[in-house]
Amino acid sequence: PGETVCLMGRNGMGKTTTLRSILGLTPPKQGTVKVEGQDVTGMPAHRIVKLGIGFVPENRGIFPNLSVRENLIMASRPGRGGRMDWTFERTIDLFPRLGERLENMGNQLSGGEQQMLTIGRSLMTNPDLMILDEATEGLAPLIRKEIWSVIKTIKETGIAAIVVDKDVKSLLGISDRGLIMVKGRIVHDGPAAELAANPDLHVKYLGV
């Protein structure tokens, strides 16, 4: 399975900026960004995502005036090497709730359904790596639980992930490795299970 890495830190510490820098949406102030050993610093975002990166942004980024079906089909493309592991049918199997809403417009969905659609759109690009910013922010507890389960399932298919979320316990529960960021710098990098068992670090760096 792919490695799942969680990036944690208090608000304003640079987590979203880091994700945007990886994707070419915000130029890094220093250093380089490499994807599979290839330097992509300064490369346009549309070229970076074609290297096998799927993005689930905090604002969801679906097309509100297109149906669920259209949102998914528009995102569909082969992954690297022509892989088409994630078809429309497989994505709907993962999100049966979306299967019931195929003809509904994006703006007719609940927040949880919109997040499912955003993840589904990302899967339809057949990525090697998924980046999820605030994966469960603002969602009801039952929906959050469903999203965490989906992320775990995606991991088991071999897709790697970088995940940001405020739900520290759930985040560490689905991750292999945990990173803590303070003012744009990584101050802790270690196994997620080890970090989960160290509440002192949570209090010191995360305030929880």
C-alpha positions as CSV (number, residue, x, y, z in Angstrom):
1,P,0.0,0.0,0.0
2,G,1.0,3.6,-0.5
3,E,2.4,5.6,2.5
4,T,0.1,8.1,4.1
5,V,1.8,11.1,5.7
6,C,-0.1,13.6,7.8
7,L,1.1,17.2,8.0
8,M,0.1,18.9,11.3
9,G,0.5,22.2,13.0
10,R,-1.5,25.1,14.4
11,N,-3.3,27.5,12.1
12,G,-1.0,29.8,10.1
13,M,2.1,27.6,10.3
14,G,2.4,27.0,6.6
15,K,0.7,23.7,6.0
16,T,-1.6,24.9,3.1
17,T,1.3,26.9,1.6
18,T,3.5,23.8,1.6
19,L,0.8,21.8,-0.2
20,R,0.3,24.6,-2.7
21,S,4.1,24.8,-3.3
22,I,4.2,21.1,-4.1
23,L,1.4,21.6,-6.6
24,G,3.0,24.7,-8.2
25,L,0.2,27.0,-7.1
26,T,2.5,29.0,-4.8
27,P,6.2,29.4,-5.6
28,P,8.5,28.3,-2.7
29,K,10.6,31.1,-1.2
30,Q,13.6,28.7,-1.2
31,G,14.5,25.1,-1.8
32,T,13.3,22.8,-4.5
33,V,10.2,20.6,-5.0
34,K,10.8,17.1,-6.5
35,V,8.3,14.6,-7.7
36,E,9.8,11.1,-8.2
37,G,13.2,12.7,-8.2
38,Q,12.2,15.2,-10.9
39,D,12.7,18.9,-10.0
40,V,9.4,20.6,-10.6
41,T,10.2,23.9,-8.9
42,G,8.6,26.6,-11.0
43,M,6.7,24.2,-13.2
44,P,3.1,25.1,-14.0
45,A,0.5,23.4,-11.8
46,H,-1.2,21.7,-14.8
47,R,2.1,19.9,-15.7
48,I,2.8,18.9,-12.1
49,V,-0.6,17.2,-11.6
50,K,0.1,15.2,-14.8
51,L,3.0,13.6,-13.0
52,G,0.5,11.7,-11.0
53,I,-0.8,14.0,-8.3
54,G,-4.4,14.4,-7.3
55,F,-5.5,17.4,-5.2
56,V,-8.5,17.7,-2.8
57,P,-8.5,21.4,-1.9
58,E,-10.0,22.9,1.2
59,N,-12.6,24.7,-0.8
60,R,-13.6,21.5,-2.6
61,G,-13.3,23.0,-6.2
62,I,-16.2,21.1,-7.8
63,F,-18.3,22.5,-10.7
64,P,-21.5,23.7,-9.0
65,N,-23.6,23.9,-12.2
66,L,-22.6,20.4,-13.5
67,S,-24.1,17.1,-12.4
68,V,-22.3,14.6,-10.2
69,R,-21.9,12.4,-13.3
70,E,-20.5,15.3,-15.4
71,N,-18.1,16.4,-12.6
72,L,-16.6,12.9,-12.4
73,I,-16.4,12.2,-16.2
74,M,-14.8,15.6,-16.8
75,A,-12.0,14.7,-14.4
76,S,-11.3,11.3,-15.9
77,R,-7.9,10.7,-17.5
78,P,-5.3,7.9,-17.5
79,G,-2.6,7.9,-14.9
80,R,1.1,7.5,-15.6
81,G,1.8,4.6,-17.9
82,G,-1.8,4.8,-19.2
83,R,-3.3,3.3,-16.0
84,M,-7.1,3.5,-15.7
85,D,-7.5,1.8,-12.3
86,W,-10.1,4.3,-11.2
87,T,-13.1,4.2,-13.6
88,F,-16.4,5.9,-13.2
89,E,-17.9,2.6,-12.0
90,R,-15.2,1.9,-9.4
91,T,-15.5,5.5,-8.0
92,I,-19.2,5.2,-7.6
93,D,-18.7,1.8,-5.9
94,L,-16.5,3.6,-3.3
95,F,-19.1,6.4,-2.9
96,P,-22.6,4.8,-3.2
97,R,-24.1,8.0,-1.9
98,L,-22.9,9.7,-5.1
99,G,-24.4,6.9,-7.2
100,E,-27.8,8.0,-5.8
101,R,-27.2,11.6,-6.8
102,L,-25.7,11.3,-10.3
103,E,-28.1,13.8,-11.9
104,N,-28.0,16.3,-9.1
105,M,-26.0,19.5,-9.6
106,G,-22.8,20.1,-7.5
107,N,-24.5,22.9,-5.7
108,Q,-27.4,20.6,-4.6
109,L,-25.1,18.4,-2.6
110,S,-24.5,18.5,1.1
111,G,-21.0,19.4,2.4
112,G,-20.2,15.8,2.9
113,E,-21.4,14.8,-0.5
114,Q,-19.4,17.6,-2.1
115,Q,-16.2,16.4,-0.3
116,M,-16.9,12.8,-1.6
117,L,-17.3,14.2,-5.1
118,T,-14.0,16.2,-4.7
119,I,-12.2,13.0,-3.7
120,G,-13.9,11.1,-6.4
121,R,-12.8,13.6,-9.0
122,S,-9.2,13.3,-7.8
123,L,-9.4,9.5,-8.0
124,M,-10.6,9.7,-11.6
125,T,-7.3,11.3,-12.6
126,N,-5.7,7.9,-11.5
127,P,-3.0,9.5,-9.3
128,D,0.0,8.0,-7.6
129,L,-0.2,10.6,-4.8
130,M,-3.2,12.4,-3.4
131,I,-3.0,15.6,-1.4
132,L,-5.9,16.4,0.8
133,D,-6.2,19.8,2.5
134,E,-8.5,19.8,5.5
135,A,-10.0,16.5,4.6
136,T,-13.0,16.6,7.0
137,E,-13.2,20.3,7.9
138,G,-16.8,21.3,8.7
139,L,-18.3,17.9,8.2
140,A,-20.8,16.1,10.5
141,P,-19.2,13.4,12.7
142,L,-20.7,10.5,10.8
143,I,-19.6,11.9,7.4
144,R,-16.1,12.5,8.9
145,K,-15.9,8.9,9.9
146,E,-16.9,7.8,6.4
147,I,-14.3,10.1,4.8
148,W,-11.5,8.6,7.0
149,S,-12.6,5.1,6.0
150,V,-12.4,6.1,2.4
151,I,-8.9,7.5,2.8
152,K,-7.9,4.2,4.4
153,T,-9.4,2.2,1.5
154,I,-7.6,4.4,-1.0
155,K,-4.3,3.8,0.8
156,E,-4.9,0.1,0.5
157,T,-5.1,0.4,-3.3
158,G,-1.5,1.6,-3.3
159,I,-2.0,5.4,-3.6
160,A,0.2,7.5,-1.4
161,A,-1.3,10.5,0.4
162,I,-0.4,13.7,2.2
163,V,-3.2,14.7,4.5
164,V,-3.9,17.9,6.5
165,D,-6.8,17.9,9.0
166,K,-7.5,19.3,12.5
167,D,-8.9,15.9,13.8
168,V,-5.5,14.8,15.2
169,K,-6.6,11.5,16.6
170,S,-8.3,10.3,13.4
171,L,-5.5,11.7,11.2
172,L,-2.8,9.8,13.1
173,G,-5.0,6.7,13.1
174,I,-4.9,6.4,9.2
175,S,-1.4,7.7,8.8
176,D,2.0,5.9,8.6
177,R,4.1,8.9,9.3
178,G,3.4,12.2,11.1
179,L,5.0,15.6,10.4
180,I,4.6,18.6,12.7
181,M,5.2,22.1,11.1
182,V,6.0,25.3,13.0
183,K,6.4,28.5,11.0
184,G,7.1,26.7,7.8
185,R,9.6,24.3,9.2
186,I,9.2,20.6,10.1
187,V,10.0,20.2,13.8
188,H,9.0,16.5,14.1
189,D,9.1,13.6,11.7
190,G,8.3,10.1,12.9
191,P,6.0,7.1,12.9
192,A,2.3,8.2,13.3
193,A,1.8,5.5,16.0
194,E,4.7,7.0,18.0
195,L,3.3,10.5,17.7
196,A,-0.2,9.3,18.7
197,A,1.3,7.9,21.9
198,N,3.1,11.1,22.8
199,P,0.4,13.6,24.1
200,D,3.2,16.0,25.2
201,L,4.0,16.8,21.6
202,H,0.3,17.4,20.9
203,V,0.1,20.0,23.6
204,K,3.4,21.6,22.8
205,Y,3.0,22.0,19.0
206,L,-0.7,21.5,18.3
207,G,-2.4,22.9,21.4
208,V,-4.6,19.7,21.8
